[in-house]
């Protein structure tokens, strides 16, 4: 289940309640963008900041939603259980992302499991409070609809990537996004390579071969450190309309 990152927008007046939450800029979170001050206060009154250790379960697939989790920092893995007990990783969710919002809104069993990939902090809001806010505040219904629409669009994009792009192209796209996020052509992978392979829908062996193919485009790896000599060439390769090995 994709977890869209928060989009940027011009600064707007803040609700006092948002500024008061442990010094965190919660208005930057997608759930609080554009909502009324009364709606923001209502959610903050029913939420708490939580700290989680590495490999800590937040919720399990099939369980009843108790909270909506918003990632403040760290990394959370979303996965599904397949027949035979195998776990299929679907997505990695970072700062500002909401976890399985659709299940919380609907009050239906979680579609995925969520486990931290490293220590993390979340803002946890009671699921019933989310449902009450949608019924009580029109601005909340608009925000929720926009977030869910973005989820659907990103899911469609991921399906197209898996069908139309090679592993090398998907890896290149991931590295381009990582470089732009960090603002540097030398960066450190935020996750283990085995998790990255799962994120790209491939095996660890295929991921190694993809890294080897990207050397021709100026990508060098030393452990978890990635150096990109030509970001423009890598981006052009990742966005090619034809499937490239």
N, C-alpha and C positions, 0 to 999 in steps of 0.2 A: 504494500500500500504506500504509494509515494507520499512524501512529506514535504510539501513545497516550502522553500525558504521565504522569509518575509520580503516583500517588495519594498523598494525605497519610495518615499514620498516626501513632499515638503513638510517642514515642521508645522505643527498645529498646537493650539492651546491645550495644556494638559489638565487633566482632572487632578485635584489635590490628593485624592486617594491613591492615584497611581504613583505619584512622587514619594509617597510615604512608605512604600513597601521595601524596607531594608535598603533604601538607597538605589534599588534597581530601576532601570528605565523600562518598566513594564509596558509603557505605551508603544514601545518599539515592537512588541509582540503582535502578530497578525490579528489575534482575537480582540485586541483593544483598539484597533485602528478604526476611527470613525464612529465609535459607539458613544452614546450620551454619557455624561458624567454620572448620572444615577445608575446606568447599567454597569459602568466600570466599577463603581463602588460596590454594587451588589455582588459582582464576581469576586472582587478582592476580599470582601467580607466572608466569602465561602471558600476561599483558597488559602493554601499554605505553601511555603517554600520548603522543599524536601531535599536532603542530601542522600546520595546513593553510592554504594561501593561498586567496584568493578564486578561484572557478572551477576548483578542483582536483578531478580525478576520484578517487573512492575505489574504485569498482568499476563494471564495465560489465554491462549486461544480457546474459545468456548466458554470462558468465564463471564459472569455478569459484570458490566462496567460499573465501577464504584466511583471513579474519578476520571476527569480529563487531565492528561499530563501534557504540559508545555515544557519543552526542553530549554533550560536557561544556559547551560554549558555542558560540555562532555559529549558523549555519543551513545545513542541507543539503537539497538538492532531490532528490526521487525522481521518476524519469520513465521512460517506456517509448518505444521507437522504433517508429513506425508505418510502414506501407508508403509509399514515396516519400521516406523520410528525415526525415519530420516528427517532432519530439519532443513527446510529450504529458506535461505535468507532472501528477503524481498527488498529491504531498504535499510539504509543507515540514516538516522535522523539526528540533526545537530541543532544548534542554537536557533530558537524561535519557532521550531516546528511542533505541530500538534500530533498526538499519537492516537490513531484510530478514532477520529472525530465522528465518523458516520455511525459507528456502533454506540457511542455515547449519546448522540442526538436521538437515535432510534430506540435506545434502551434494549438493543438486541445483544446477544452474546458476541464477545470480541471475535473478530475475523482473524486476528493475528496474535502472536505473543510478542512481548516487549522485554528485552533484557539489555542492561547497560554493557557497552563494549569497553568502557573505562569509567572511572568515577565521574559522577554527573550531579547536576542540580536540576530540579524541575519545579515548576509552579503547578500545584495539584489543586484542581477545583472539583468540588463534589458534582457528580454526574447529574443529580437531581437539580442542582442549582443551574446547570447549563440548560436543561430542559425548561425550567421555570423562567430563565432569562429570555429565552426565545419567545415564550408565550407572553411575557410581560412587556418587553422592550422591542419595538419594531426595528430599531437599528441593529439589534443582535441578529435578527432573522436575516437581514440583508448581508451582514458580515459572514455569517455561517454559510449562506448560499454561495458567496464569492469564494470562500475557502474550499468548499466541496467541489465547486466547478474547476478550480485550479488543480485539485487532486485528480479529477477525472481526466483533465487535459494532459497532465504529466504522466498518468498511467498509460494513456494512448501513445504518447511519445516514446515511452519505454518499450512498449510492445513493438512499435515500428523499428526502434533501434535494434532490438533482438532479431527481428526478421530481416532487416535490410543492411545492417552493418556487420562487418567482421569483428572478431574479438580485438584485433589491433586498432580498428577505428573506435570501438567503444572505449578502449583503454586510453587512446589519444584524447578523446573527448573528456574523459575524467581528469586527465592530467592538465588539460587546458583550463578546465573549471577550477582545479586546485590552484594552479599558478595565478589565475586572475583573483581568486579569493585571498591568497596570501600576499599578492603584489610582488612576487619574486619568482625568478626563473629557477632558483634552487630552493627546494622545499622538502619537507619530510612527510611521507605518507602517514595520514592520521590513523590508519588501521593496518592490521597485519595483512600480508599478501594473500593468505588463504581466505580472509574475509573479503578482500578486494575481488578475488576470483569469483566468489559467490555473488558479490554485488553485481559483477559484470555478466553473470550467467554462464560461467565457464569453469574449467578445472584449473588447478594450480599449475599443471603442466602446460596447458594452453596459454595461461597468463605469462609464464616464463618465455614461451616462444614469441608471444606478442611483444614483450619488452625487447627481445632480441631483434625483432623486425623494426622496432622504432629507433634502434641505434642509427640507422641510415638517415633518420630525420633529426639527429642531434640529441637524442635522449640517452642519458647516462645514469646508471643506478649504482649506488654503493650502500648495500643494506637497505634501510628504509629511506635513504636520501635520494632525491630525484633531481637531476640537473637537465634543464631544457635549453639547448643552445639556440634554437630557432622556433619561437612560439608561433609565429605567423605560419610557418610551414606545417607545424603540427596541427594547428587549427584547420588549415586548408585540407589536410589529409583526413581529419576527423569528420569534416562536413561534406566530403565528396558524395555526390549523388549516386555513384556506383559502388558496389561492394568491393573493397580492396583487401587483399590478404595481408 
